[in-house]
Amino acid sequence: MEMQVLNIPIAEILNMLIMLLGVAIVIIAAFSYHKRSSIRMQAAHQKIDELSQRMAEQEKALLKQQHLYDLDKRLTTIRVQYPAPEKSWTNYRSMLQDIDTSLNGWITALENRTQLAEREVQFCTYILVYPHLTLDEIAQYICYSEKSIRNYKQRIAHKLGVSSADLYQHLQKDIIAYLYNKY
């Protein structure tokens, strides 16, 4: 077989090679840009997800603060109406009814879903409405000794499944859960 020799000037061959090299560089750059762009997009999506999560957490914290503020307003209204606990058991019943009304039936619900006795519910309402009172002062209102009231608090906390140190916060959380998850 006989080979034909192409008669193409070297300058044209060089121009074609340069052009092909340019096209290859453009293709490589495009692939490289696409890969970097994809990595940037993933990083941007990750940042957006992190920001969304942080916003949801802040929204949840703000909602919790609003609920605590609302609860404090309700309890403050009760404190204005009843500046000090009533030592008389009959007067306590009217106070209890007013508190229950203010908290949309939370006390009744607490009594129905727990094993708390009537005096234990009274103790819980006193520590909620009068958090500034010491256990000794509460004991005087309920007519128990301070030692008895400490045992009382521990027994109540045990029935509710919390530590006695966390009883106040547990009751607050329980009221908020009742008020805002009820509807």
N, CA and C atoms as a LAMMPS dump frame, in Angstrom:
ITEM: TIMESTEP
0
ITEM: NUMBER OF ATOMS
549
ITEM: BOX BOUNDS ff ff ff
-5.0000000000000000e+02 5.0000000000000000e+02
-5.0000000000000000e+02 5.0000000000000000e+02
-5.0000000000000000e+02 5.0000000000000000e+02
ITEM: ATOMS id mol type element x y z
1 1 1 N 0.813 -1.169 0
2 1 2 C 0 0 0
3 1 3 C 0.863 1.242 0
4 2 1 N 0.363 2.094 -0.645
5 2 2 C 1.102 3.322 -0.773
6 2 3 C 0.516 4.385 0.154
7 3 1 N 1.347 5.122 0.857
8 3 2 C 0.913 6.171 1.774
9 3 3 C 0.932 7.495 1.066
10 4 1 N -0.088 8.228 1.407
11 4 2 C -0.143 9.562 0.839
12 4 3 C 0.382 10.536 1.875
13 5 1 N 1.099 11.426 1.45
14 5 2 C 1.648 12.453 2.32
15 5 3 C 0.771 13.679 2.164
16 6 1 N 0.334 14.172 3.328
17 6 2 C -0.492 15.364 3.31
18 6 3 C 0.422 16.572 3.247
19 7 1 N 0.013 17.441 2.51
20 7 2 C 0.807 18.626 2.329
21 7 3 C 0.172 19.787 3.113
22 8 1 N 0.292 19.714 4.455
23 8 2 C -0.285 20.754 5.316
24 8 3 C 0.887 21.506 5.944
25 9 1 N 0.813 22.813 5.868
26 9 2 C 1.916 23.582 6.446
27 9 3 C 1.971 23.403 7.973
28 10 1 N 3.152 23.447 8.492
29 10 2 C 3.402 23.263 9.922
30 10 3 C 2.667 24.326 10.741
31 11 1 N 2.541 25.488 10.271
32 11 2 C 1.861 26.561 11.001
33 11 3 C 0.409 26.206 11.242
34 12 1 N -0.219 25.588 10.222
35 12 2 C -1.615 25.19 10.393
36 12 3 C -1.737 24.074 11.423
37 13 1 N -0.799 23.127 11.364
38 13 2 C -0.821 22.028 12.336
39 13 3 C -0.667 22.586 13.755
40 14 1 N 0.251 23.505 13.913
41 14 2 C 0.454 24.133 15.226
42 14 3 C -0.794 24.883 15.676
43 15 1 N -1.438 25.578 14.759
44 15 2 C -2.668 26.307 15.101
45 15 3 C -3.768 25.343 15.543
46 16 1 N -3.869 24.193 14.821
47 16 2 C -4.88 23.201 15.193
48 16 3 C -4.56 22.594 16.565
49 17 1 N -3.292 22.325 16.801
50 17 2 C -2.893 21.786 18.107
51 17 3 C -3.184 22.791 19.23
52 18 1 N -2.901 24.037 18.989
53 18 2 C -3.165 25.085 19.979
54 18 3 C -4.663 25.204 20.227
55 19 1 N -5.429 25.112 19.121
56 19 2 C -6.878 25.186 19.265
57 19 3 C -7.4 23.984 20.061
58 20 1 N -6.932 22.782 19.754
59 20 2 C -7.341 21.59 20.488
60 20 3 C -6.921 21.674 21.959
61 21 1 N -5.73 22.18 22.196
62 21 2 C -5.254 22.372 23.562
63 21 3 C -6.143 23.371 24.293
64 22 1 N -6.542 24.423 23.636
65 22 2 C -7.449 25.42 24.23
66 22 3 C -8.799 24.81 24.574
67 23 1 N -9.34 24.004 23.652
68 23 2 C -10.622 23.328 23.907
69 23 3 C -10.479 22.381 25.095
70 24 1 N -9.362 21.646 25.164
71 24 2 C -9.123 20.726 26.285
72 24 3 C -9.048 21.494 27.603
73 25 1 N -8.378 22.637 27.591
74 25 2 C -8.269 23.461 28.802
75 25 3 C -9.648 23.957 29.223
76 26 1 N -10.448 24.387 28.273
77 26 2 C -11.799 24.862 28.578
78 26 3 C -12.637 23.722 29.168
79 27 1 N -12.539 22.528 28.599
80 27 2 C -13.295 21.37 29.087
81 27 3 C -12.833 21.012 30.501
82 28 1 N -11.528 20.972 30.726
83 28 2 C -10.988 20.655 32.056
84 28 3 C -11.43 21.711 33.061
85 29 1 N -11.361 22.971 32.677
86 29 2 C -11.774 24.059 33.568
87 29 3 C -13.262 23.949 33.898
88 30 1 N -14.053 23.609 32.896
89 30 2 C -15.501 23.476 33.133
90 30 3 C -15.778 22.341 34.109
91 31 1 N -15.123 21.187 33.91
92 31 2 C -15.306 20.07 34.853
93 31 3 C -14.833 20.451 36.255
94 32 1 N -13.707 21.122 36.324
95 32 2 C -13.158 21.544 37.61
96 32 3 C -14.102 22.534 38.303
97 33 1 N -14.617 23.493 37.531
98 33 2 C -15.544 24.48 38.088
99 33 3 C -16.815 23.801 38.582
100 34 1 N -17.312 22.862 37.795
101 34 2 C -18.528 22.138 38.173
102 34 3 C -18.309 21.39 39.499
103 35 1 N -17.159 20.755 39.636
104 35 2 C -16.868 20.016 40.869
105 35 3 C -16.771 20.977 42.052
106 36 1 N -16.018 22.087 41.884
107 36 2 C -15.901 23.088 42.954
108 36 3 C -17.26 23.691 43.26
109 37 1 N -18.032 23.952 42.231
110 37 2 C -19.359 24.523 42.39
111 37 3 C -20.252 23.554 43.169
112 38 1 N -20.15 22.292 42.867
113 38 2 C -20.93 21.278 43.571
114 38 3 C -20.534 21.228 45.047
115 39 1 N -19.239 21.307 45.313
116 39 2 C -18.758 21.316 46.703
117 39 3 C -19.256 22.572 47.42
118 40 1 N -19.191 23.717 46.708
119 40 2 C -19.701 24.962 47.297
120 40 3 C -21.194 24.871 47.583
121 41 1 N -21.925 24.265 46.659
122 41 2 C -23.373 24.104 46.852
123 41 3 C -23.658 23.232 48.075
124 42 1 N -22.91 22.143 48.224
125 42 2 C -23.094 21.272 49.382
126 42 3 C -22.804 22.036 50.669
127 43 1 N -21.724 22.814 50.678
128 43 2 C -21.365 23.607 51.852
129 43 3 C -22.453 24.643 52.151
130 44 1 N -22.982 25.263 51.096
131 44 2 C -24.053 26.251 51.281
132 44 3 C -25.301 25.587 51.855
133 45 1 N -25.658 24.412 51.337
134 45 2 C -26.829 23.697 51.863
135 45 3 C -26.619 23.299 53.319
136 46 1 N -25.403 22.891 53.633
137 46 2 C -25.096 22.518 55.023
138 46 3 C -25.234 23.733 55.934
139 47 1 N -24.738 24.885 55.496
140 47 2 C -24.865 26.124 56.28
141 47 3 C -26.332 26.5 56.473
142 48 1 N -27.107 26.375 55.401
143 48 2 C -28.537 26.684 55.483
144 48 3 C -29.215 25.76 56.484
145 49 1 N -28.884 24.467 56.443
146 49 2 C -29.457 23.507 57.389
147 49 3 C -29.075 23.851 58.83
148 50 1 N -27.8 24.215 59.032
149 50 2 C -27.344 24.595 60.374
150 50 3 C -28.08 25.84 60.865
151 51 1 N -28.213 26.833 59.995
152 51 2 C -28.916 28.064 60.371
153 51 3 C -30.389 27.783 60.664
154 52 1 N -31.006 26.923 59.866
155 52 2 C -32.411 26.57 60.094
156 52 3 C -32.572 25.877 61.434
157 53 1 N -31.651 24.981 61.739
158 53 2 C -31.702 24.271 63.02
159 53 3 C -31.508 25.241 64.182
160 54 1 N -30.55 26.156 64.043
161 54 2 C -30.304 27.142 65.096
162 54 3 C -31.522 28.047 65.281
163 55 1 N -32.145 28.442 64.159
164 55 2 C -33.354 29.271 64.245
165 55 3 C -34.482 28.518 64.935
166 56 1 N -34.645 27.242 64.626
167 56 2 C -35.694 26.436 65.259
168 56 3 C -35.44 26.312 66.757
169 57 1 N -34.18 26.137 67.148
170 57 2 C -33.843 26.064 68.571
171 57 3 C -34.125 27.383 69.272
172 58 1 N -33.771 28.492 68.623
173 58 2 C -34.024 29.809 69.209
174 58 3 C -35.52 30.09 69.292
175 59 1 N -36.248 29.661 68.278
176 59 2 C -37.704 29.826 68.278
177 59 3 C -38.327 29.028 69.429
178 60 1 N -37.833 27.816 69.629
179 60 2 C -38.312 26.963 70.716
180 60 3 C -37.99 27.587 72.079
181 61 1 N -36.77 28.125 72.214
182 61 2 C -36.377 28.775 73.467
183 61 3 C -37.238 30.016 73.723
184 62 1 N -37.507 30.782 72.674
185 62 2 C -38.346 31.967 72.809
186 62 3 C -39.766 31.584 73.203
187 63 1 N -40.296 30.546 72.593
188 63 2 C -41.634 30.071 72.921
189 63 3 C -41.7 29.624 74.377
190 64 1 N -40.654 28.924 74.822
191 64 2 C -40.588 28.499 76.227
192 64 3 C -40.588 29.717 77.153
193 65 1 N -39.813 30.746 76.794
194 65 2 C -39.781 31.971 77.604
195 65 3 C -41.143 32.65 77.622
196 66 1 N -41.842 32.642 76.493
197 66 2 C -43.175 33.238 76.441
198 66 3 C -44.142 32.467 77.338
199 67 1 N -44.036 31.138 77.315
200 67 2 C -44.898 30.315 78.169
201 67 3 C -44.596 30.565 79.652
202 68 1 N -43.311 30.659 79.991
203 68 2 C -42.94 30.94 81.391
204 68 3 C -43.438 32.318 81.818
205 69 1 N -43.345 33.275 80.903
206 69 2 C -43.825 34.624 81.201
207 69 3 C -45.34 34.6 81.439
208 70 1 N -46.059 33.89 80.579
209 70 2 C -47.509 33.775 80.732
210 70 3 C -47.859 33.104 82.059
211 71 1 N -47.147 32.038 82.397
212 71 2 C -47.385 31.342 83.659
213 71 3 C -47.108 32.276 84.834
214 72 1 N -46.017 33.024 84.764
215 72 2 C -45.684 33.96 85.838
216 72 3 C -46.763 35.03 85.984
217 73 1 N -47.31 35.513 84.858
218 73 2 C -48.403 36.497 84.921
219 73 3 C -49.618 35.9 85.622
220 74 1 N -49.955 34.665 85.291
221 74 2 C -51.104 34.005 85.915
222 74 3 C -50.882 33.84 87.414
223 75 1 N -49.666 33.384 87.787
224 75 2 C -49.373 33.183 89.214
225 75 3 C -49.292 34.514 89.958
226 76 1 N -48.807 35.554 89.293
227 76 2 C -48.748 36.878 89.918
228 76 3 C -50.165 37.384 90.211
229 77 1 N -51.075 37.136 89.298
230 77 2 C -52.472 37.517 89.515
231 77 3 C -53.015 36.824 90.768
232 78 1 N -52.676 35.547 90.925
233 78 2 C -53.102 34.804 92.116
234 78 3 C -52.443 35.383 93.367
235 79 1 N -51.149 35.72 93.282
236 79 2 C -50.432 36.286 94.441
237 79 3 C -51.037 37.619 94.87
238 80 1 N -51.508 38.403 93.902
239 80 2 C -52.147 39.682 94.232
240 80 3 C -53.449 39.416 94.975
241 81 1 N -54.17 38.436 94.502
242 81 2 C -55.451 38.09 95.122
243 81 3 C -55.245 37.421 96.492
244 82 1 N -54.186 36.619 96.597
245 82 2 C -53.865 35.91 97.843
246 82 3 C -52.408 36.192 98.194
247 83 1 N -52.134 37.317 98.858
248 83 2 C -50.743 37.706 99.135
249 83 3 C -50 36.719 100.051
250 84 1 N -50.729 35.997 100.872
251 84 2 C -50.105 34.997 101.748
252 84 3 C -51.005 33.769 101.763
253 85 1 N -50.407 32.603 101.963
254 85 2 C -51.236 31.393 102.014
255 85 3 C -52.243 31.47 103.158
256 86 1 N -53.36 30.836 102.959
257 86 2 C -54.399 30.787 103.987
258 86 3 C -54.128 29.614 104.921
259 87 1 N -54.149 29.901 106.223
260 87 2 C -53.931 28.82 107.186
261 87 3 C -55.19 27.985 107.362
262 88 1 N -56.296 28.562 107.062
263 88 2 C -57.553 27.835 107.209
264 88 3 C -57.763 26.932 106.002
265 89 1 N -58.08 25.684 106.261
266 89 2 C -58.282 24.705 105.195
267 89 3 C -59.45 25.11 104.3
268 90 1 N -60.483 25.713 104.861
269 90 2 C -61.639 26.114 104.053
270 90 3 C -61.284 27.273 103.138
271 91 1 N -60.481 28.212 103.609
272 91 2 C -60.058 29.319 102.75
273 91 3 C -59.139 28.823 101.629
274 92 1 N -58.369 27.787 101.926
275 92 2 C -57.48 27.232 100.909
276 92 3 C -58.293 26.705 99.726
277 93 1 N -59.437 26.118 100.009
278 93 2 C -60.258 25.542 98.925
279 93 3 C -60.683 26.616 97.921
280 94 1 N -61.042 27.804 98.388
281 94 2 C -61.417 28.861 97.437
282 94 3 C -60.195 29.334 96.659
283 95 1 N -59.051 29.414 97.343
284 95 2 C -57.815 29.782 96.659
285 95 3 C -57.48 28.725 95.6
286 96 1 N -57.604 27.461 95.962
287 96 2 C -57.319 26.367 95.044
288 96 3 C -58.222 26.447 93.81
289 97 1 N -59.474 26.759 94.028
290 97 2 C -60.421 26.877 92.924
291 97 3 C -60.024 28.032 91.998
292 98 1 N -59.615 29.154 92.586
293 98 2 C -59.178 30.297 91.77
294 98 3 C -57.907 29.962 90.978
295 99 1 N -56.991 29.264 91.616
296 99 2 C -55.753 28.872 90.926
297 99 3 C -56.096 27.913 89.792
298 100 1 N -56.95 26.944 90.077
299 100 2 C -57.332 25.962 89.062
300 100 3 C -57.998 26.648 87.865
301 101 1 N -58.835 27.632 88.133
302 101 2 C -59.487 28.387 87.062
303 101 3 C -58.444 29.152 86.247
304 102 1 N -57.523 29.798 86.943
305 102 2 C -56.486 30.579 86.267
306 102 3 C -55.594 29.69 85.402
307 103 1 N -55.388 28.451 85.838
308 103 2 C -54.515 27.529 85.1
309 103 3 C -55.313 26.548 84.235
310 104 1 N -56.545 26.924 83.914
311 104 2 C -57.406 26.147 83.01
312 104 3 C -57.59 24.685 83.435
313 105 1 N -57.71 24.463 84.731
314 105 2 C -57.998 23.107 85.221
315 105 3 C -56.779 22.243 85.466
316 106 1 N -55.605 22.844 85.548
317 106 2 C -54.384 22.056 85.739
318 106 3 C -54.395 21.292 87.061
319 107 1 N -54.847 21.921 88.131
320 107 2 C -54.83 21.247 89.434
321 107 3 C -55.745 20.031 89.412
322 108 1 N -56.914 20.183 88.851
323 108 2 C -57.837 19.052 88.73
324 108 3 C -57.189 17.944 87.901
325 109 1 N -56.551 18.31 86.81
326 109 2 C -55.873 17.324 85.961
327 109 3 C -54.733 16.652 86.717
328 110 1 N -53.992 17.433 87.511
329 110 2 C -52.895 16.879 88.315
330 110 3 C -53.431 15.851 89.304
331 111 1 N -54.513 16.198 89.982
332 111 2 C -55.115 15.264 90.938
333 111 3 C -55.59 13.995 90.242
334 112 1 N -56.147 14.123 89.055
335 112 2 C -56.699 12.978 88.33
336 112 3 C -55.633 12.039 87.77
337 113 1 N -54.471 12.578 87.408
338 113 2 C -53.48 11.718 86.769
339 113 3 C -52.306 11.339 87.675
340 114 1 N -52.35 11.757 88.932
341 114 2 C -51.286 11.38 89.867
342 114 3 C -51.905 10.746 91.106
343 115 1 N -51.056 10.238 91.944
344 115 2 C -51.489 9.638 93.208
345 115 3 C -51.339 10.623 94.363
346 116 1 N -51.341 11.921 94.07
347 116 2 C -51.141 12.914 95.12
348 116 3 C -52.388 13.055 95.985
349 117 1 N -52.152 13.113 97.297
350 117 2 C -53.233 13.349 98.249
351 117 3 C -53.578 14.839 98.249
352 118 1 N -54.683 15.171 98.883
353 118 2 C -55.154 16.558 98.893
354 118 3 C -54.121 17.511 99.497
355 119 1 N -53.513 17.132 100.604
356 119 2 C -52.502 17.994 101.233
357 119 3 C -51.241 18.096 100.368
358 120 1 N -50.936 17.054 99.622
359 120 2 C -49.777 17.107 98.726
360 120 3 C -50.033 18.094 97.583
361 121 1 N -51.243 18.109 97.095
362 121 2 C -51.611 19.091 96.063
363 121 3 C -51.525 20.494 96.652
364 122 1 N -51.966 20.636 97.9
365 122 2 C -51.875 21.94 98.579
366 122 3 C -50.414 22.374 98.667
367 123 1 N -49.543 21.465 99.035
368 123 2 C -48.119 21.779 99.114
369 123 3 C -47.599 22.231 97.746
370 124 1 N -47.978 21.504 96.698
371 124 2 C -47.54 21.866 95.339
372 124 3 C -48.023 23.26 94.952
373 125 1 N -49.257 23.578 95.275
374 125 2 C -49.758 24.921 94.926
375 125 3 C -49.024 25.993 95.721
376 126 1 N -48.714 25.708 96.987
377 126 2 C -47.979 26.695 97.787
378 126 3 C -46.583 26.94 97.222
379 127 1 N -45.888 25.885 96.806
380 127 2 C -44.539 26.143 96.288
381 127 3 C -44.586 26.805 94.914
382 128 1 N -45.684 26.63 94.192
383 128 2 C -45.822 27.325 92.913
384 128 3 C -46.196 28.79 93.09
385 129 1 N -47.183 29.018 93.911
386 129 2 C -47.685 30.389 94.073
387 129 3 C -46.767 31.223 94.965
388 130 1 N -46.12 30.573 95.938
389 130 2 C -45.263 31.293 96.891
390 130 3 C -43.85 30.703 96.884
391 131 1 N -43.135 30.839 95.774
392 131 2 C -41.796 30.227 95.707
393 131 3 C -40.796 30.86 96.671
394 132 1 N -41.108 32.036 97.184
395 132 2 C -40.209 32.719 98.121
396 132 3 C -40.295 32.137 99.536
397 133 1 N -41.338 31.323 99.822
398 133 2 C -41.484 30.738 101.161
399 133 3 C -40.502 29.588 101.35
400 134 1 N -39.964 29.504 102.56
401 134 2 C -39.089 28.372 102.888
402 134 3 C -39.968 27.168 103.223
403 135 1 N -39.356 26.01 103.298
404 135 2 C -40.111 24.813 103.675
405 135 3 C -40.685 24.96 105.084
406 136 1 N -39.945 25.617 105.967
407 136 2 C -40.432 25.833 107.333
408 136 3 C -41.692 26.699 107.332
409 137 1 N -41.692 27.74 106.519
410 137 2 C -42.871 28.609 106.448
411 137 3 C -44.068 27.859 105.851
412 138 1 N -43.828 27.061 104.82
413 138 2 C -44.911 26.259 104.243
414 138 3 C -45.427 25.274 105.29
415 139 1 N -44.506 24.676 106.053
416 139 2 C -44.893 23.716 107.1
417 139 3 C -45.842 24.367 108.105
418 140 1 N -45.599 25.618 108.435
419 140 2 C -46.471 26.33 109.377
420 140 3 C -47.877 26.494 108.803
421 141 1 N -47.969 26.773 107.517
422 141 2 C -49.281 26.953 106.899
423 141 3 C -50.048 25.637 106.795
424 142 1 N -49.323 24.556 106.537
425 142 2 C -49.98 23.263 106.412
426 142 3 C -50.099 22.577 107.783
427 143 1 N -49.486 23.164 108.798
428 143 2 C -49.521 22.65 110.174
429 143 3 C -48.753 21.33 110.315
430 144 1 N -47.595 21.28 109.713
431 144 2 C -46.687 20.144 109.872
432 144 3 C -45.355 20.677 110.377
433 145 1 N -44.505 19.776 110.874
434 145 2 C -43.158 20.186 111.269
435 145 3 C -42.304 20.318 110.011
436 146 1 N -41.176 21.032 110.162
437 146 2 C -40.297 21.212 108.991
438 146 3 C -39.752 19.868 108.521
439 147 1 N -39.429 18.979 109.458
440 147 2 C -38.916 17.657 109.083
441 147 3 C -39.984 16.886 108.301
442 148 1 N -41.208 16.975 108.778
443 148 2 C -42.303 16.293 108.077
444 148 3 C -42.485 16.858 106.675
445 149 1 N -42.36 18.162 106.548
446 149 2 C -42.581 18.795 105.234
447 149 3 C -41.465 18.413 104.26
448 150 1 N -40.238 18.23 104.765
449 150 2 C -39.137 17.762 103.901
450 150 3 C -39.443 16.351 103.385
451 151 1 N -39.909 15.486 104.283
452 151 2 C -40.29 14.13 103.874
453 151 3 C -41.459 14.185 102.882
454 152 1 N -42.357 15.103 103.154
455 152 2 C -43.517 15.323 102.299
456 152 3 C -43.076 15.676 100.875
457 153 1 N -42.151 16.63 100.807
458 153 2 C -41.648 17.082 99.504
459 153 3 C -40.979 15.926 98.765
460 154 1 N -40.189 15.132 99.49
461 154 2 C -39.53 13.986 98.861
462 154 3 C -40.546 12.961 98.366
463 155 1 N -41.591 12.727 99.16
464 155 2 C -42.616 11.763 98.772
465 155 3 C -43.361 12.249 97.52
466 156 1 N -43.686 13.53 97.477
467 156 2 C -44.364 14.112 96.314
468 156 3 C -43.47 13.991 95.077
469 157 1 N -42.194 14.356 95.241
470 157 2 C -41.256 14.281 94.117
471 157 3 C -41.141 12.836 93.628
472 158 1 N -41.081 11.906 94.559
473 158 2 C -41.003 10.487 94.186
474 158 3 C -42.248 10.065 93.396
475 159 1 N -43.411 10.483 93.853
476 159 2 C -44.65 10.137 93.148
477 159 3 C -44.678 10.718 91.736
478 160 1 N -44.057 11.896 91.579
479 160 2 C -44.035 12.552 90.262
480 160 3 C -42.833 12.119 89.42
481 161 1 N -41.935 11.335 90.018
482 161 2 C -40.783 10.824 89.275
483 161 3 C -39.674 11.826 89.052
484 162 1 N -39.503 12.769 89.988
485 162 2 C -38.43 13.763 89.88
486 162 3 C -37.7 13.835 91.213
487 163 1 N -36.581 14.552 91.233
488 163 2 C -35.887 14.765 92.506
489 163 3 C -36.595 15.898 93.247
490 164 1 N -36.456 15.921 94.556
491 164 2 C -37.135 16.976 95.327
492 164 3 C -36.568 18.353 94.986
493 165 1 N -35.289 18.404 94.603
494 165 2 C -34.69 19.69 94.214
495 165 3 C -35.3 20.222 92.919
496 166 1 N -35.799 19.319 92.07
497 166 2 C -36.362 19.722 90.771
498 166 3 C -37.887 19.831 90.789
499 167 1 N -38.497 19.72 91.948
500 167 2 C -39.96 19.696 92.024
501 167 3 C -40.584 20.971 91.461
502 168 1 N -40.08 22.126 91.844
503 168 2 C -40.637 23.4 91.381
504 168 3 C -40.58 23.496 89.854
505 169 1 N -39.39 23.205 89.269
506 169 2 C -39.243 23.273 87.813
507 169 3 C -40.134 22.238 87.129
508 170 1 N -40.253 21.063 87.744
509 170 2 C -41.114 20.027 87.16
510 170 3 C -42.569 20.499 87.121
511 171 1 N -43.018 21.103 88.202
512 171 2 C -44.402 21.589 88.24
513 171 3 C -44.622 22.68 87.192
514 172 1 N -43.646 23.569 87.051
515 172 2 C -43.747 24.612 86.018
516 172 3 C -43.862 23.982 84.63
517 173 1 N -42.978 23.04 84.341
518 173 2 C -42.99 22.375 83.029
519 173 3 C -44.312 21.641 82.815
520 174 1 N -44.809 21.034 83.878
521 174 2 C -46.057 20.288 83.778
522 174 3 C -47.229 21.227 83.456
523 175 1 N -47.261 22.371 84.11
524 175 2 C -48.323 23.351 83.84
525 175 3 C -48.231 23.828 82.387
526 176 1 N -47.023 24.162 81.957
527 176 2 C -46.842 24.661 80.592
528 176 3 C -47.25 23.6 79.576
529 177 1 N -46.829 22.365 79.82
530 177 2 C -47.218 21.278 78.9
531 177 3 C -48.734 21.127 78.89
532 178 1 N -49.358 21.24 80.054
533 178 2 C -50.807 21.115 80.137
534 178 3 C -51.496 22.268 79.41
535 179 1 N -51.053 23.486 79.683
536 179 2 C -51.708 24.651 79.089
537 179 3 C -51.552 24.724 77.572
538 180 1 N -50.373 24.381 77.059
539 180 2 C -50.108 24.635 75.648
540 180 3 C -50.192 23.387 74.767
541 181 1 N -50.208 22.224 75.359
542 181 2 C -50.37 21.011 74.555
543 181 3 C -51.769 20.446 74.684
544 182 1 N -52.554 21.07 75.54
545 182 2 C -53.914 20.605 75.81
546 182 3 C -54.824 20.852 74.618
547 183 1 N -54.62 21.97 73.938
548 183 2 C -55.55 22.373 72.876
549 183 3 C -55.122 21.894 71.537
